[in-house]
Amino acid sequence: MSGSETQCGLMKEFPGWLVEVKDVSGGTGWHAWRPASPGRGGFFGAQADELGLLRELLDEADGADARLALRDLAVELRECGITATAYDTTLTATGPGGRTRLVTCRRGLFRWLGGGRVIGPVGDPLVTVDAILAAFEERP
């Protein structure tokens, strides 16, 4: 697989990241950067001399983003009267009648924990809040 094919694959695997492959002395240099999550300001960047290491770094950054996004989502849900607790990889939301919904976050998207169906993007948490509230209105 060529560097440009791998570069495109990484950008699909890690949406929002701009990946660049450069020839540097001693081999190939992998560089990636993207803006910080909405409301956080700044940019994140990663650099590695091999593809596997860059993938690990981007995966770590994704995990950190997911934890922050779940925490922010919990705050939004609490403002709507839902009991919400964010953990490292999941969020529990307990609504009327004690019904609980589980949410996870990965690669910039909130998903239902069971089945992985996408609820909404990290960049617009209110879409996810609306989906969770609607889920509490559905029959169990």
C-alpha positions as a Markdown table, in Angstrom:
| # | Residue | x | y | z |
|---|---|---|---|---|
| 1 | Met | 0.0 | 0.0 | 0.0 |
| 2 | Ser | 1.4 | 3.4 | -0.9 |
| 3 | Gly | 1.9 | 6.3 | 1.5 |
| 4 | Ser | -1.0 | 8.2 | 0.0 |
| 5 | Glu | -3.4 | 5.2 | 0.2 |
| 6 | Thr | -2.3 | 4.7 | 3.9 |
| 7 | Gln | -2.7 | 8.5 | 4.5 |
| 8 | Cys | -6.3 | 8.4 | 3.1 |
| 9 | Gly | -7.1 | 5.3 | 5.2 |
| 10 | Leu | -5.9 | 7.0 | 8.4 |
| 11 | Met | -8.0 | 10.1 | 7.6 |
| 12 | Lys | -11.1 | 7.8 | 7.3 |
| 13 | Glu | -10.2 | 5.9 | 10.4 |
| 14 | Phe | -9.6 | 9.1 | 12.4 |
| 15 | Pro | -12.1 | 11.7 | 11.0 |
| 16 | Gly | -11.1 | 15.3 | 11.5 |
| 17 | Trp | -7.4 | 14.6 | 11.4 |
| 18 | Leu | -5.3 | 15.9 | 8.6 |
| 19 | Val | -2.5 | 13.4 | 7.9 |
| 20 | Glu | 0.6 | 14.2 | 6.0 |
| 21 | Val | 3.5 | 11.9 | 5.0 |
| 22 | Lys | 6.9 | 13.5 | 4.4 |
| 23 | Asp | 10.2 | 12.2 | 3.4 |
| 24 | Val | 12.7 | 13.1 | 6.1 |
| 25 | Ser | 16.3 | 12.2 | 6.7 |
| 26 | Gly | 16.3 | 8.6 | 7.7 |
| 27 | Gly | 13.0 | 7.6 | 6.2 |
| 28 | Thr | 9.4 | 8.7 | 6.4 |
| 29 | Gly | 7.8 | 11.1 | 8.8 |
| 30 | Trp | 4.1 | 10.9 | 9.7 |
| 31 | His | 2.4 | 14.1 | 10.8 |
| 32 | Ala | -1.2 | 14.6 | 11.9 |
| 33 | Trp | -3.1 | 17.6 | 13.3 |
| 34 | Arg | -6.6 | 18.8 | 13.9 |
| 35 | Pro | -8.5 | 21.5 | 15.7 |
| 36 | Ala | -9.4 | 20.8 | 19.4 |
| 37 | Ser | -12.9 | 19.7 | 20.2 |
| 38 | Pro | -15.6 | 22.4 | 19.9 |
| 39 | Gly | -15.4 | 24.9 | 22.8 |
| 40 | Arg | -11.8 | 23.9 | 23.7 |
| 41 | Gly | -9.8 | 26.0 | 21.3 |
| 42 | Gly | -6.3 | 25.3 | 19.9 |
| 43 | Phe | -5.0 | 22.4 | 17.9 |
| 44 | Phe | -3.6 | 19.0 | 18.6 |
| 45 | Gly | -0.8 | 17.5 | 16.7 |
| 46 | Ala | 1.1 | 14.2 | 16.5 |
| 47 | Gln | 4.3 | 13.2 | 14.8 |
| 48 | Ala | 5.9 | 9.8 | 14.4 |
| 49 | Asp | 8.5 | 8.0 | 12.3 |
| 50 | Glu | 6.4 | 5.0 | 11.7 |
| 51 | Leu | 2.7 | 4.4 | 10.8 |
| 52 | Gly | 2.0 | 2.1 | 13.8 |
| 53 | Leu | 3.1 | 4.6 | 16.3 |
| 54 | Leu | 1.1 | 7.4 | 14.7 |
| 55 | Arg | -2.0 | 5.2 | 14.8 |
| 56 | Glu | -1.4 | 4.6 | 18.5 |
| 57 | Leu | -1.0 | 8.3 | 19.2 |
| 58 | Leu | -4.2 | 9.1 | 17.3 |
| 59 | Asp | -6.1 | 6.4 | 19.2 |
| 60 | Glu | -4.9 | 7.8 | 22.5 |
| 61 | Ala | -6.0 | 11.3 | 21.4 |
| 62 | Asp | -9.4 | 9.9 | 20.4 |
| 63 | Gly | -9.8 | 8.3 | 23.8 |
| 64 | Ala | -9.1 | 11.6 | 25.6 |
| 65 | Asp | -11.5 | 13.4 | 23.3 |
| 66 | Ala | -14.2 | 10.8 | 24.0 |
| 67 | Arg | -13.8 | 11.1 | 27.8 |
| 68 | Leu | -14.1 | 14.9 | 27.6 |
| 69 | Ala | -17.1 | 14.6 | 25.3 |
| 70 | Leu | -18.9 | 12.1 | 27.6 |
| 71 | Arg | -18.3 | 14.4 | 30.5 |
| 72 | Asp | -19.7 | 17.4 | 28.6 |
| 73 | Leu | -22.7 | 15.3 | 27.5 |
| 74 | Ala | -23.4 | 14.4 | 31.1 |
| 75 | Val | -23.6 | 18.0 | 32.0 |
| 76 | Glu | -26.0 | 18.8 | 29.2 |
| 77 | Leu | -28.2 | 15.9 | 30.2 |
| 78 | Arg | -28.3 | 16.9 | 33.9 |
| 79 | Glu | -29.5 | 20.4 | 32.8 |
| 80 | Cys | -32.5 | 18.5 | 31.2 |
| 81 | Gly | -33.3 | 16.7 | 34.4 |
| 82 | Ile | -31.6 | 13.4 | 33.5 |
| 83 | Thr | -29.3 | 11.7 | 36.0 |
| 84 | Ala | -26.1 | 11.2 | 34.0 |
| 85 | Thr | -22.7 | 9.9 | 35.0 |
| 86 | Ala | -19.7 | 9.8 | 32.7 |
| 87 | Tyr | -17.1 | 7.1 | 33.1 |
| 88 | Asp | -13.9 | 6.6 | 31.0 |
| 89 | Thr | -15.7 | 4.9 | 28.0 |
| 90 | Thr | -19.4 | 5.1 | 28.8 |
| 91 | Leu | -22.1 | 7.3 | 30.1 |
| 92 | Thr | -25.2 | 6.2 | 32.0 |
| 93 | Ala | -28.3 | 8.3 | 31.7 |
| 94 | Thr | -31.2 | 7.5 | 33.9 |
| 95 | Gly | -34.5 | 9.1 | 33.1 |
| 96 | Pro | -38.1 | 8.9 | 34.2 |
| 97 | Gly | -39.2 | 5.7 | 35.9 |
| 98 | Gly | -35.5 | 4.8 | 36.5 |
| 99 | Arg | -35.0 | 3.6 | 32.9 |
| 100 | Thr | -31.3 | 3.7 | 32.0 |
| 101 | Arg | -29.6 | 4.2 | 28.6 |
| 102 | Leu | -25.9 | 3.6 | 28.0 |
| 103 | Val | -23.9 | 5.8 | 25.6 |
| 104 | Thr | -20.3 | 5.5 | 24.4 |
| 105 | Cys | -18.2 | 7.8 | 22.2 |
| 106 | Arg | -15.6 | 6.9 | 19.6 |
| 107 | Arg | -14.1 | 8.6 | 16.6 |
| 108 | Gly | -16.0 | 11.8 | 17.2 |
| 109 | Leu | -19.5 | 10.2 | 17.4 |
| 110 | Phe | -21.8 | 9.3 | 20.3 |
| 111 | Arg | -23.2 | 5.8 | 20.0 |
| 112 | Trp | -25.7 | 3.6 | 21.9 |
| 113 | Leu | -23.6 | 1.1 | 23.8 |
| 114 | Gly | -25.7 | -1.8 | 22.7 |
| 115 | Gly | -25.3 | -2.2 | 19.0 |
| 116 | Gly | -23.2 | 0.9 | 18.3 |
| 117 | Arg | -25.8 | 2.8 | 16.4 |
| 118 | Val | -24.7 | 6.4 | 15.9 |
| 119 | Ile | -26.7 | 9.0 | 18.0 |
| 120 | Gly | -24.9 | 12.2 | 17.0 |
| 121 | Pro | -21.6 | 14.0 | 16.5 |
| 122 | Val | -19.4 | 15.2 | 19.3 |
| 123 | Gly | -19.4 | 18.7 | 17.6 |
| 124 | Asp | -23.2 | 19.0 | 18.2 |
| 125 | Pro | -24.0 | 17.4 | 21.6 |
| 126 | Leu | -27.6 | 18.8 | 21.6 |
| 127 | Val | -28.4 | 16.3 | 18.8 |
| 128 | Thr | -27.4 | 13.5 | 21.1 |
| 129 | Val | -29.3 | 15.0 | 24.0 |
| 130 | Asp | -32.4 | 15.2 | 21.9 |
| 131 | Ala | -32.0 | 11.5 | 20.9 |
| 132 | Ile | -31.5 | 10.4 | 24.5 |
| 133 | Leu | -34.5 | 12.3 | 25.7 |
| 134 | Ala | -36.5 | 10.8 | 22.8 |
| 135 | Ala | -35.3 | 7.3 | 23.8 |
| 136 | Phe | -36.9 | 7.8 | 27.3 |
| 137 | Glu | -40.2 | 8.6 | 25.7 |
| 138 | Glu | -40.2 | 5.3 | 23.8 |
| 139 | Arg | -41.8 | 2.2 | 25.4 |
| 140 | Pro | -39.2 | 0.0 | 27.1 |
